[in-house]
Amino acid sequence: VAIYPASALFRWNELQYQVMLEDGEVSGISLGGQYAGTKGQHRGIVGFRMRIVSELKIKLIYLARFSDGFETSASDGRWLVHHGGKIVRLFFDVQVL
């Protein structure tokens, strides 16, 4: 996973995210545009969290769709995890408070 923010509300280095792999390993914190996960190791991503570290009051909501059809959401740095499938799609919503 590599996320490039397209919002003018915050800078790319204010975005932080991590992934959780199917074996329970958690990646280090990645900043906007940096890669989080594995390459060529065939270990699926089952968890994700993200936050924006900014002087602005911003609510960040993210939703994941998993390979088994399950969908769930989380916000503002909380883990979004489902061990029944791998993440196949992520959606984001940013709101200024």
C-alpha positions as semicolon CSV with decimal commas, in nm:
position;residue;x (nm);y (nm);z (nm)
1;V;0,000;0,000;0,000
2;A;0,126;0,346;-0,091
3;I;-0,107;0,643;-0,050
4;Y;-0,051;0,975;-0,221
5;P;-0,282;1,239;-0,070
6;A;-0,470;1,440;-0,329
7;S;-0,607;1,686;-0,074
8;A;-0,489;2,043;-0,030
9;L;-0,596;2,022;0,336
10;F;-0,274;1,859;0,454
11;R;0,078;1,781;0,337
12;W;0,181;1,429;0,232
13;N;0,410;1,389;0,537
14;E;0,116;1,458;0,773
15;L;-0,047;1,132;0,661
16;Q;0,063;0,822;0,857
17;Y;-0,049;0,463;0,803
18;Q;0,034;0,101;0,892
19;V;-0,075;-0,241;0,773
20;M;-0,124;-0,571;0,953
21;L;-0,031;-0,888;0,766
22;E;-0,219;-1,217;0,786
23;D;0,051;-1,364;1,015
24;G;-0,004;-1,078;1,264
25;E;0,308;-0,881;1,175
26;V;0,255;-0,503;1,181
27;S;0,449;-0,273;0,951
28;G;0,629;0,035;1,070
29;I;0,459;0,372;1,027
30;S;0,469;0,495;0,668
31;L;0,422;0,856;0,562
32;G;0,219;0,963;0,259
33;G;0,369;0,817;-0,058
34;Q;0,577;0,554;0,124
35;Y;0,517;0,181;0,080
36;A;0,372;-0,031;0,364
37;G;0,340;-0,408;0,327
38;T;0,536;-0,681;0,156
39;K;0,656;-0,718;-0,199
40;G;0,664;-1,062;-0,358
41;Q;0,609;-1,247;-0,027
42;H;0,245;-1,346;-0,088
43;R;0,135;-1,239;0,262
44;G;-0,202;-1,067;0,254
45;I;-0,296;-0,749;0,435
46;V;-0,577;-0,805;0,688
47;G;-0,557;-0,479;0,885
48;F;-0,500;-0,112;0,826
49;R;-0,492;0,213;1,019
50;M;-0,430;0,570;0,919
51;R;-0,421;0,914;1,075
52;I;-0,349;1,272;0,981
53;V;-0,114;1,463;1,209
54;S;-0,202;1,824;1,139
55;E;-0,278;2,150;1,315
56;L;-0,620;2,141;1,150
57;K;-0,905;1,953;1,314
58;I;-0,966;1,678;1,061
59;K;-1,180;1,364;1,086
60;L;-1,047;1,080;0,874
61;I;-1,272;0,781;0,801
62;Y;-1,151;0,478;0,607
63;L;-1,337;0,172;0,485
64;A;-1,196;-0,159;0,364
65;R;-1,347;-0,425;0,143
66;F;-1,205;-0,774;0,198
67;S;-1,170;-1,070;-0,038
68;D;-1,458;-1,253;0,133
69;G;-1,695;-0,958;0,071
70;F;-1,684;-0,822;0,428
71;E;-1,666;-0,443;0,466
72;T;-1,583;-0,244;0,776
73;S;-1,471;0,106;0,864
74;A;-1,264;0,286;1,126
75;S;-1,143;0,639;1,188
76;D;-0,858;0,854;1,313
77;G;-0,585;0,594;1,374
78;R;-0,801;0,303;1,495
79;W;-0,725;-0,041;1,353
80;L;-0,952;-0,181;1,087
81;V;-0,897;-0,560;1,100
82;H;-1,069;-0,870;0,960
83;H;-0,900;-1,210;0,961
84;G;-1,154;-1,372;0,725
85;G;-1,003;-1,227;0,409
86;K;-0,742;-0,995;0,265
87;I;-0,798;-0,626;0,195
88;V;-0,878;-0,575;-0,172
89;R;-0,994;-0,212;-0,165
90;L;-0,962;0,093;0,059
91;F;-1,183;0,404;0,060
92;F;-1,115;0,731;0,245
93;D;-1,318;1,031;0,356
94;V;-1,161;1,347;0,499
95;Q;-1,375;1,603;0,684
96;V;-1,264;1,936;0,829
97;L;-1,425;1,991;1,170
